[in-house]
C-alpha cells in the first residue's frame, strides 16, 4: 500500500507541475508552490495556498504578455 501511495503522490505532483507549465508558470515556481502546499495544507490553510497558485498563474500570464 505504501508503494501505491507514493506512486499516487508522484503522479499528482507530476500532473500539477505539468499543469503549471501549461499555464506558463516556470518549473521553479511550480516546485515552490508544491513545497508551500506541503506546509499549508496540513495546517488547513487551503485558501492561502490557492491565492499563491492563482497569483503565480497571473504573474506568468502577465510576463508572457509583456514578452509578446
PDB file with SEQRES, HELIX, SHEET and CRYST1 records, atoms N, CA, C and O in Angstrom:
SEQRES   1 A   68  UNK UNK UNK UNK UNK UNK UNK UNK UNK UNK UNK UNK UNK          
SEQRES   2 A   68  UNK UNK UNK UNK UNK UNK UNK UNK UNK UNK UNK UNK UNK          
SEQRES   3 A   68  UNK UNK UNK UNK UNK UNK UNK UNK UNK UNK UNK UNK UNK          
SEQRES   4 A   68  UNK UNK UNK UNK UNK UNK UNK UNK UNK UNK UNK UNK UNK          
SEQRES   5 A   68  UNK UNK UNK UNK UNK UNK UNK UNK UNK UNK UNK UNK UNK          
SEQRES   6 A   68  UNK UNK UNK                                                  
HELIX    1 AA1 UNK A    2  UNK A   22  1                                  21    
HELIX    2 AA2 UNK A   27  UNK A   40  1                                  14    
HELIX    3 AA3 UNK A   46  UNK A   67  1                                  22    
CRYST1    1.000    1.000    1.000  90.00  90.00  90.00 P 1           1          
ATOM      1  N   UNK A   1       0.817  -1.195   0.000  1.00  0.00           N  
ATOM      2  CA  UNK A   1       0.000   0.000   0.000  1.00  0.00           C  
ATOM      3  C   UNK A   1       0.863   1.262   0.000  1.00  0.00           C  
ATOM      4  O   UNK A   1       0.523   2.251  -0.649  1.00  0.00           O  
ATOM      5  N   UNK A   2       1.974   1.226   0.725  1.00  0.00           N  
ATOM      6  CA  UNK A   2       2.851   2.398   0.776  1.00  0.00           C  
ATOM      7  C   UNK A   2       3.366   2.752  -0.613  1.00  0.00           C  
ATOM      8  O   UNK A   2       3.477   3.929  -0.955  1.00  0.00           O  
ATOM      9  N   UNK A   3       3.680   1.735  -1.416  1.00  0.00           N  
ATOM     10  CA  UNK A   3       4.142   1.994  -2.781  1.00  0.00           C  
ATOM     11  C   UNK A   3       3.057   2.655  -3.608  1.00  0.00           C  
ATOM     12  O   UNK A   3       3.345   3.528  -4.427  1.00  0.00           O  
ATOM     13  N   UNK A   4       1.808   2.246  -3.404  1.00  0.00           N  
ATOM     14  CA  UNK A   4       0.685   2.837  -4.132  1.00  0.00           C  
ATOM     15  C   UNK A   4       0.531   4.301  -3.757  1.00  0.00           C  
ATOM     16  O   UNK A   4       0.313   5.146  -4.624  1.00  0.00           O  
ATOM     17  N   UNK A   5       0.643   4.602  -2.477  1.00  0.00           N  
ATOM     18  CA  UNK A   5       0.514   5.989  -2.026  1.00  0.00           C  
ATOM     19  C   UNK A   5       1.636   6.837  -2.606  1.00  0.00           C  
ATOM     20  O   UNK A   5       1.389   7.944  -3.084  1.00  0.00           O  
ATOM     21  N   UNK A   6       2.859   6.334  -2.571  1.00  0.00           N  
ATOM     22  CA  UNK A   6       3.989   7.077  -3.144  1.00  0.00           C  
ATOM     23  C   UNK A   6       3.788   7.315  -4.633  1.00  0.00           C  
ATOM     24  O   UNK A   6       4.068   8.400  -5.144  1.00  0.00           O  
ATOM     25  N   UNK A   7       3.299   6.291  -5.322  1.00  0.00           N  
ATOM     26  CA  UNK A   7       3.055   6.420  -6.759  1.00  0.00           C  
ATOM     27  C   UNK A   7       1.965   7.454  -7.018  1.00  0.00           C  
ATOM     28  O   UNK A   7       2.083   8.268  -7.934  1.00  0.00           O  
ATOM     29  N   UNK A   8       0.898   7.424  -6.209  1.00  0.00           N  
ATOM     30  CA  UNK A   8      -0.183   8.392  -6.369  1.00  0.00           C  
ATOM     31  C   UNK A   8       0.307   9.813  -6.109  1.00  0.00           C  
ATOM     32  O   UNK A   8      -0.038  10.737  -6.846  1.00  0.00           O  
ATOM     33  N   UNK A   9       1.108   9.988  -5.065  1.00  0.00           N  
ATOM     34  CA  UNK A   9       1.644  11.310  -4.752  1.00  0.00           C  
ATOM     35  C   UNK A   9       2.516  11.803  -5.897  1.00  0.00           C  
ATOM     36  O   UNK A   9       2.415  12.955  -6.317  1.00  0.00           O  
ATOM     37  N   UNK A  10       3.364  10.927  -6.393  1.00  0.00           N  
ATOM     38  CA  UNK A  10       4.243  11.310  -7.504  1.00  0.00           C  
ATOM     39  C   UNK A  10       3.420  11.708  -8.726  1.00  0.00           C  
ATOM     40  O   UNK A  10       3.725  12.704  -9.382  1.00  0.00           O  
ATOM     41  N   UNK A  11       2.385  10.939  -9.033  1.00  0.00           N  
ATOM     42  CA  UNK A  11       1.527  11.230 -10.181  1.00  0.00           C  
ATOM     43  C   UNK A  11       0.849  12.585 -10.017  1.00  0.00           C  
ATOM     44  O   UNK A  11       0.790  13.369 -10.965  1.00  0.00           O  
ATOM     45  N   UNK A  12       0.343  12.864  -8.830  1.00  0.00           N  
ATOM     46  CA  UNK A  12      -0.329  14.137  -8.572  1.00  0.00           C  
ATOM     47  C   UNK A  12       0.646  15.300  -8.744  1.00  0.00           C  
ATOM     48  O   UNK A  12       0.318  16.301  -9.380  1.00  0.00           O  
ATOM     49  N   UNK A  13       1.837  15.165  -8.179  1.00  0.00           N  
ATOM     50  CA  UNK A  13       2.830  16.235  -8.288  1.00  0.00           C  
ATOM     51  C   UNK A  13       3.237  16.437  -9.744  1.00  0.00           C  
ATOM     52  O   UNK A  13       3.346  17.575 -10.203  1.00  0.00           O  
ATOM     53  N   UNK A  14       3.462  15.350 -10.473  1.00  0.00           N  
ATOM     54  CA  UNK A  14       3.832  15.472 -11.886  1.00  0.00           C  
ATOM     55  C   UNK A  14       2.738  16.174 -12.682  1.00  0.00           C  
ATOM     56  O   UNK A  14       3.032  17.034 -13.512  1.00  0.00           O  
ATOM     57  N   UNK A  15       1.480  15.815 -12.436  1.00  0.00           N  
ATOM     58  CA  UNK A  15       0.369  16.456 -13.146  1.00  0.00           C  
ATOM     59  C   UNK A  15       0.262  17.929 -12.779  1.00  0.00           C  
ATOM     60  O   UNK A  15      -0.008  18.771 -13.634  1.00  0.00           O  
ATOM     61  N   UNK A  16       0.476  18.237 -11.495  1.00  0.00           N  
ATOM     62  CA  UNK A  16       0.416  19.630 -11.059  1.00  0.00           C  
ATOM     63  C   UNK A  16       1.499  20.457 -11.744  1.00  0.00           C  
ATOM     64  O   UNK A  16       1.223  21.543 -12.256  1.00  0.00           O  
ATOM     65  N   UNK A  17       2.729  19.947 -11.756  1.00  0.00           N  
ATOM     66  CA  UNK A  17       3.843  20.660 -12.385  1.00  0.00           C  
ATOM     67  C   UNK A  17       3.563  20.861 -13.872  1.00  0.00           C  
ATOM     68  O   UNK A  17       3.803  21.943 -14.408  1.00  0.00           O  
ATOM     69  N   UNK A  18       3.057  19.827 -14.540  1.00  0.00           N  
ATOM     70  CA  UNK A  18       2.740  19.933 -15.970  1.00  0.00           C  
ATOM     71  C   UNK A  18       1.653  20.981 -16.202  1.00  0.00           C  
ATOM     72  O   UNK A  18       1.748  21.779 -17.134  1.00  0.00           O  
ATOM     73  N   UNK A  19       0.627  20.982 -15.362  1.00  0.00           N  
ATOM     74  CA  UNK A  19      -0.450  21.959 -15.494  1.00  0.00           C  
ATOM     75  C   UNK A  19       0.084  23.375 -15.310  1.00  0.00           C  
ATOM     76  O   UNK A  19      -0.278  24.286 -16.055  1.00  0.00           O  
ATOM     77  N   UNK A  20       0.948  23.552 -14.314  1.00  0.00           N  
ATOM     78  CA  UNK A  20       1.561  24.868 -14.101  1.00  0.00           C  
ATOM     79  C   UNK A  20       2.324  25.309 -15.342  1.00  0.00           C  
ATOM     80  O   UNK A  20       2.187  26.444 -15.798  1.00  0.00           O  
ATOM     81  N   UNK A  21       3.121  24.407 -15.879  1.00  0.00           N  
ATOM     82  CA  UNK A  21       3.916  24.740 -17.059  1.00  0.00           C  
ATOM     83  C   UNK A  21       3.014  25.057 -18.249  1.00  0.00           C  
ATOM     84  O   UNK A  21       3.321  25.955 -19.033  1.00  0.00           O  
ATOM     85  N   UNK A  22       1.908  24.332 -18.390  1.00  0.00           N  
ATOM     86  CA  UNK A  22       0.958  24.603 -19.472  1.00  0.00           C  
ATOM     87  C   UNK A  22       0.350  25.995 -19.340  1.00  0.00           C  
ATOM     88  O   UNK A  22      -0.030  26.610 -20.337  1.00  0.00           O  
ATOM     89  N   UNK A  23       0.258  26.493 -18.098  1.00  0.00           N  
ATOM     90  CA  UNK A  23      -0.305  27.818 -17.856  1.00  0.00           C  
ATOM     91  C   UNK A  23       0.765  28.905 -17.856  1.00  0.00           C  
ATOM     92  O   UNK A  23       0.477  30.069 -17.574  1.00  0.00           O  
ATOM     93  N   UNK A  24       2.009  28.518 -18.176  1.00  0.00           N  
ATOM     94  CA  UNK A  24       3.080  29.494 -18.293  1.00  0.00           C  
ATOM     95  C   UNK A  24       3.911  29.706 -17.040  1.00  0.00           C  
ATOM     96  O   UNK A  24       4.811  30.546 -17.031  1.00  0.00           O  
ATOM     97  N   UNK A  25       3.622  28.955 -15.980  1.00  0.00           N  
ATOM     98  CA  UNK A  25       4.372  29.077 -14.729  1.00  0.00           C  
ATOM     99  C   UNK A  25       5.686  28.319 -14.885  1.00  0.00           C  
ATOM    100  O   UNK A  25       5.705  27.211 -15.420  1.00  0.00           O  
ATOM    101  N   UNK A  26       6.775  28.906 -14.423  1.00  0.00           N  
ATOM    102  CA  UNK A  26       8.077  28.249 -14.539  1.00  0.00           C  
ATOM    103  C   UNK A  26       8.134  27.005 -13.653  1.00  0.00           C  
ATOM    104  O   UNK A  26       7.380  26.876 -12.688  1.00  0.00           O  
ATOM    105  N   UNK A  27       9.026  26.113 -13.995  1.00  0.00           N  
ATOM    106  CA  UNK A  27       9.203  24.886 -13.218  1.00  0.00           C  
ATOM    107  C   UNK A  27       9.614  25.217 -11.788  1.00  0.00           C  
ATOM    108  O   UNK A  27       9.115  24.610 -10.840  1.00  0.00           O  
ATOM    109  N   UNK A  28      10.523  26.178 -11.630  1.00  0.00           N  
ATOM    110  CA  UNK A  28      10.969  26.558 -10.287  1.00  0.00           C  
ATOM    111  C   UNK A  28       9.806  27.059  -9.438  1.00  0.00           C  
ATOM    112  O   UNK A  28       9.668  26.674  -8.277  1.00  0.00           O  
ATOM    113  N   UNK A  29       8.974  27.914 -10.015  1.00  0.00           N  
ATOM    114  CA  UNK A  29       7.824  28.442  -9.287  1.00  0.00           C  
ATOM    115  C   UNK A  29       6.844  27.330  -8.950  1.00  0.00           C  
ATOM    116  O   UNK A  29       6.283  27.308  -7.854  1.00  0.00           O  
ATOM    117  N   UNK A  30       6.635  26.414  -9.874  1.00  0.00           N  
ATOM    118  CA  UNK A  30       5.725  25.294  -9.627  1.00  0.00           C  
ATOM    119  C   UNK A  30       6.220  24.440  -8.461  1.00  0.00           C  
ATOM    120  O   UNK A  30       5.427  24.036  -7.610  1.00  0.00           O  
ATOM    121  N   UNK A  31       7.519  24.165  -8.416  1.00  0.00           N  
ATOM    122  CA  UNK A  31       8.068  23.381  -7.306  1.00  0.00           C  
ATOM    123  C   UNK A  31       7.981  24.151  -5.989  1.00  0.00           C  
ATOM    124  O   UNK A  31       7.761  23.548  -4.938  1.00  0.00           O  
ATOM    125  N   UNK A  32       8.149  25.475  -6.032  1.00  0.00           N  
ATOM    126  CA  UNK A  32       7.976  26.286  -4.824  1.00  0.00           C  
ATOM    127  C   UNK A  32       6.542  26.170  -4.316  1.00  0.00           C  
ATOM    128  O   UNK A  32       6.312  26.085  -3.110  1.00  0.00           O  
ATOM    129  N   UNK A  33       5.580  26.167  -5.236  1.00  0.00           N  
ATOM    130  CA  UNK A  33       4.180  26.013  -4.839  1.00  0.00           C  
ATOM    131  C   UNK A  33       3.935  24.658  -4.191  1.00  0.00           C  
ATOM    132  O   UNK A  33       3.192  24.564  -3.214  1.00  0.00           O  
ATOM    133  N   UNK A  34       4.551  23.614  -4.722  1.00  0.00           N  
ATOM    134  CA  UNK A  34       4.403  22.276  -4.132  1.00  0.00           C  
ATOM    135  C   UNK A  34       4.966  22.274  -2.715  1.00  0.00           C  
ATOM    136  O   UNK A  34       4.364  21.700  -1.808  1.00  0.00           O  
ATOM    137  N   UNK A  35       6.116  22.912  -2.523  1.00  0.00           N  
ATOM    138  CA  UNK A  35       6.709  22.982  -1.185  1.00  0.00           C  
ATOM    139  C   UNK A  35       5.794  23.731  -0.221  1.00  0.00           C  
ATOM    140  O   UNK A  35       5.613  23.308   0.921  1.00  0.00           O  
ATOM    141  N   UNK A  36       5.220  24.839  -0.678  1.00  0.00           N  
ATOM    142  CA  UNK A  36       4.297  25.601   0.167  1.00  0.00           C  
ATOM    143  C   UNK A  36       3.037  24.793   0.445  1.00  0.00           C  
ATOM    144  O   UNK A  36       2.489  24.839   1.546  1.00  0.00           O  
ATOM    145  N   UNK A  37       2.585  24.054  -0.559  1.00  0.00           N  
ATOM    146  CA  UNK A  37       1.416  23.194  -0.395  1.00  0.00           C  
ATOM    147  C   UNK A  37       1.650  22.183   0.720  1.00  0.00           C  
ATOM    148  O   UNK A  37       0.768  21.945   1.545  1.00  0.00           O  
ATOM    149  N   UNK A  38       2.829  21.596   0.742  1.00  0.00           N  
ATOM    150  CA  UNK A  38       3.155  20.586   1.747  1.00  0.00           C  
ATOM    151  C   UNK A  38       3.102  21.158   3.162  1.00  0.00           C  
ATOM    152  O   UNK A  38       2.872  20.419   4.119  1.00  0.00           O  
ATOM    153  N   UNK A  39       3.311  22.453   3.300  1.00  0.00           N  
ATOM    154  CA  UNK A  39       3.262  23.093   4.614  1.00  0.00           C  
ATOM    155  C   UNK A  39       1.846  23.578   4.945  1.00  0.00           C  
ATOM    156  O   UNK A  39       1.355  23.364   6.053  1.00  0.00           O  
ATOM    157  N   UNK A  40       1.202  24.225   3.988  1.00  0.00           N  
ATOM    158  CA  UNK A  40      -0.079  24.883   4.258  1.00  0.00           C  
ATOM    159  C   UNK A  40      -1.268  23.930   4.350  1.00  0.00           C  
ATOM    160  O   UNK A  40      -2.152  24.138   5.182  1.00  0.00           O  
ATOM    161  N   UNK A  41      -1.311  22.905   3.527  1.00  0.00           N  
ATOM    162  CA  UNK A  41      -2.470  22.004   3.514  1.00  0.00           C  
ATOM    163  C   UNK A  41      -2.651  21.274   4.847  1.00  0.00           C  
ATOM    164  O   UNK A  41      -3.773  21.228   5.350  1.00  0.00           O  
ATOM    165  N   UNK A  42      -1.595  20.701   5.443  1.00  0.00           N  
ATOM    166  CA  UNK A  42      -1.799  20.057   6.748  1.00  0.00           C  
ATOM    167  C   UNK A  42      -2.283  21.037   7.825  1.00  0.00           C  
ATOM    168  O   UNK A  42      -2.910  20.634   8.804  1.00  0.00           O  
ATOM    169  N   UNK A  43      -1.985  22.317   7.632  1.00  0.00           N  
ATOM    170  CA  UNK A  43      -2.441  23.343   8.569  1.00  0.00           C  
ATOM    171  C   UNK A  43      -3.854  23.824   8.222  1.00  0.00           C  
ATOM    172  O   UNK A  43      -4.381  24.739   8.853  1.00  0.00           O  
ATOM    173  N   UNK A  44      -4.451  23.197   7.219  1.00  0.00           N  
ATOM    174  CA  UNK A  44      -5.796  23.539   6.736  1.00  0.00           C  
ATOM    175  C   UNK A  44      -5.887  24.997   6.267  1.00  0.00           C  
ATOM    176  O   UNK A  44      -6.886  25.681   6.489  1.00  0.00           O  
ATOM    177  N   UNK A  45      -4.814  25.447   5.614  1.00  0.00           N  
ATOM    178  CA  UNK A  45      -4.762  26.802   5.072  1.00  0.00           C  
ATOM    179  C   UNK A  45      -4.885  26.735   3.553  1.00  0.00           C  
ATOM    180  O   UNK A  45      -4.074  27.307   2.825  1.00  0.00           O  
ATOM    181  N   UNK A  46      -5.920  26.022   3.085  1.00  0.00           N  
ATOM    182  CA  UNK A  46      -6.130  25.777   1.660  1.00  0.00           C  
ATOM    183  C   UNK A  46      -6.305  27.073   0.867  1.00  0.00           C  
ATOM    184  O   UNK A  46      -5.724  27.238  -0.206  1.00  0.00           O  
ATOM    185  N   UNK A  47      -7.108  27.983   1.403  1.00  0.00           N  
ATOM    186  CA  UNK A  47      -7.388  29.225   0.683  1.00  0.00           C  
ATOM    187  C   UNK A  47      -6.117  30.030   0.443  1.00  0.00           C  
ATOM    188  O   UNK A  47      -5.934  30.620  -0.622  1.00  0.00           O  
ATOM    189  N   UNK A  48      -5.250  30.047   1.436  1.00  0.00           N  
ATOM    190  CA  UNK A  48      -3.993  30.788   1.317  1.00  0.00           C  
ATOM    191  C   UNK A  48      -3.139  30.214   0.190  1.00  0.00           C  
ATOM    192  O   UNK A  48      -2.523  30.958  -0.573  1.00  0.00           O  
ATOM    193  N   UNK A  49      -3.109  28.893   0.093  1.00  0.00           N  
ATOM    194  CA  UNK A  49      -2.325  28.261  -0.960  1.00  0.00           C  
ATOM    195  C   UNK A  49      -2.931  28.544  -2.328  1.00  0.00           C  
ATOM    196  O   UNK A  49      -2.201  28.787  -3.290  1.00  0.00           O  
ATOM    197  N   UNK A  50      -4.249  28.516  -2.424  1.00  0.00           N  
ATOM    198  CA  UNK A  50      -4.907  28.791  -3.710  1.00  0.00           C  
ATOM    199  C   UNK A  50      -4.605  30.209  -4.180  1.00  0.00           C  
ATOM    200  O   UNK A  50      -4.431  30.438  -5.377  1.00  0.00           O  
ATOM    201  N   UNK A  51      -4.541  31.157  -3.256  1.00  0.00           N  
ATOM    202  CA  UNK A  51      -4.182  32.531  -3.613  1.00  0.00           C  
ATOM    203  C   UNK A  51      -2.776  32.558  -4.208  1.00  0.00           C  
ATOM    204  O   UNK A  51      -2.541  33.231  -5.212  1.00  0.00           O  
ATOM    205  N   UNK A  52      -1.841  31.829  -3.597  1.00  0.00           N  
ATOM    206  CA  UNK A  52      -0.469  31.766  -4.114  1.00  0.00           C  
ATOM    207  C   UNK A  52      -0.432  31.154  -5.515  1.00  0.00           C  
ATOM    208  O   UNK A  52       0.271  31.651  -6.395  1.00  0.00           O  
ATOM    209  N   UNK A  53      -1.183  30.085  -5.718  1.00  0.00           N  
ATOM    210  CA  UNK A  53      -1.215  29.420  -7.023  1.00  0.00           C  
ATOM    211  C   UNK A  53      -1.818  30.341  -8.082  1.00  0.00           C  
ATOM    212  O   UNK A  53      -1.278  30.466  -9.181  1.00  0.00           O  
ATOM    213  N   UNK A  54      -2.923  30.975  -7.754  1.00  0.00           N  
ATOM    214  CA  UNK A  54      -3.565  31.886  -8.709  1.00  0.00           C  
ATOM    215  C   UNK A  54      -2.663  33.074  -9.032  1.00  0.00           C  
ATOM    216  O   UNK A  54      -2.617  33.524 -10.177  1.00  0.00           O  
ATOM    217  N   UNK A  55      -1.944  33.584  -8.029  1.00  0.00           N  
ATOM    218  CA  UNK A  55      -1.027  34.705  -8.254  1.00  0.00           C  
ATOM    219  C   UNK A  55       0.118  34.289  -9.173  1.00  0.00           C  
ATOM    220  O   UNK A  55       0.529  35.061 -10.039  1.00  0.00           O  
ATOM    221  N   UNK A  56       0.630  33.083  -8.989  1.00  0.00           N  
ATOM    222  CA  UNK A  56       1.717  32.589  -9.847  1.00  0.00           C  
ATOM    223  C   UNK A  56       1.254  32.486 -11.297  1.00  0.00           C  
ATOM    224  O   UNK A  56       1.996  32.835 -12.215  1.00  0.00           O  
ATOM    225  N   UNK A  57       0.032  32.010 -11.502  1.00  0.00           N  
ATOM    226  CA  UNK A  57      -0.514  31.899 -12.859  1.00  0.00           C  
ATOM    227  C   UNK A  57      -0.702  33.287 -13.467  1.00  0.00           C  
ATOM    228  O   UNK A  57      -0.355  33.517 -14.625  1.00  0.00           O  
ATOM    229  N   UNK A  58      -1.252  34.202 -12.682  1.00  0.00           N  
ATOM    230  CA  UNK A  58      -1.465  35.565 -13.177  1.00  0.00           C  
ATOM    231  C   UNK A  58      -0.133  36.236 -13.528  1.00  0.00           C  
ATOM    232  O   UNK A  58      -0.020  36.891 -14.564  1.00  0.00           O  
ATOM    233  N   UNK A  59       0.865  36.072 -12.670  1.00  0.00           N  
ATOM    234  CA  UNK A  59       2.187  36.649 -12.941  1.00  0.00           C  
ATOM    235  C   UNK A  59       2.783  36.069 -14.219  1.00  0.00           C  
ATOM    236  O   UNK A  59       3.361  36.797 -15.026  1.00  0.00           O  
ATOM    237  N   UNK A  60       2.643  34.771 -14.398  1.00  0.00           N  
ATOM    238  CA  UNK A  60       3.187  34.117 -15.595  1.00  0.00           C  
ATOM    239  C   UNK A  60       2.493  34.632 -16.850  1.00  0.00           C  
ATOM    240  O   UNK A  60       3.141  34.864 -17.870  1.00  0.00           O  
ATOM    241  N   UNK A  61       1.191  34.809 -16.777  1.00  0.00           N  
ATOM    242  CA  UNK A  61       0.453  35.295 -17.941  1.00  0.00           C  
ATOM    243  C   UNK A  61       0.809  36.746 -18.244  1.00  0.00           C  
ATOM    244  O   UNK A  61       0.888  37.134 -19.410  1.00  0.00           O  
ATOM    245  N   UNK A  62       1.025  37.549 -17.206  1.00  0.00           N  
ATOM    246  CA  UNK A  62       1.436  38.942 -17.423  1.00  0.00           C  
ATOM    247  C   UNK A  62       2.820  39.008 -18.043  1.00  0.00           C  
ATOM    248  O   UNK A  62       3.064  39.823 -18.932  1.00  0.00           O  
ATOM    249  N   UNK A  63       3.729  38.155 -17.581  1.00  0.00           N  
ATOM    250  CA  UNK A  63       5.090  38.125 -18.127  1.00  0.00           C  
ATOM    251  C   UNK A  63       5.053  37.684 -19.586  1.00  0.00           C  
ATOM    252  O   UNK A  63       5.773  38.227 -20.424  1.00  0.00           O  
ATOM    253  N   UNK A  64       4.210  36.695 -19.885  1.00  0.00           N  
ATOM    254  CA  UNK A  64       4.091  36.198 -21.256  1.00  0.00           C  
ATOM    255  C   UNK A  64       3.560  37.290 -22.169  1.00  0.00           C  
ATOM    256  O   UNK A  64       4.043  37.456 -23.289  1.00  0.00           O  
ATOM    257  N   UNK A  65       2.564  38.037 -21.694  1.00  0.00           N  
ATOM    258  CA  UNK A  65       2.009  39.125 -22.486  1.00  0.00           C  
ATOM    259  C   UNK A  65       3.018  40.228 -22.728  1.00  0.00           C  
ATOM    260  O   UNK A  65       3.032  40.839 -23.797  1.00  0.00           O  
ATOM    261  N   UNK A  66       3.868  40.490 -21.736  1.00  0.00           N  
ATOM    262  CA  UNK A  66       4.881  41.529 -21.876  1.00  0.00           C  
ATOM    263  C   UNK A  66       5.943  41.125 -22.893  1.00  0.00           C  
ATOM    264  O   UNK A  66       6.510  41.983 -23.570  1.00  0.00           O  
ATOM    265  N   UNK A  67       6.217  39.832 -23.004  1.00  0.00           N  
ATOM    266  CA  UNK A  67       7.232  39.367 -23.949  1.00  0.00           C  
ATOM    267  C   UNK A  67       6.728  39.412 -25.380  1.00  0.00           C  
ATOM    268  O   UNK A  67       7.531  39.498 -26.309  1.00  0.00           O  
ATOM    269  N   UNK A  68       5.416  39.357 -25.581  1.00  0.00           N  
ATOM    270  CA  UNK A  68       4.871  39.416 -26.934  1.00  0.00           C  
ATOM    271  C   UNK A  68       4.981  40.831 -27.405  1.00  0.00           C  
ATOM    272  O   UNK A  68       4.584  41.140 -28.529  1.00  0.00           O  
TER     273      UNK A  68                                                      
END                                                                             
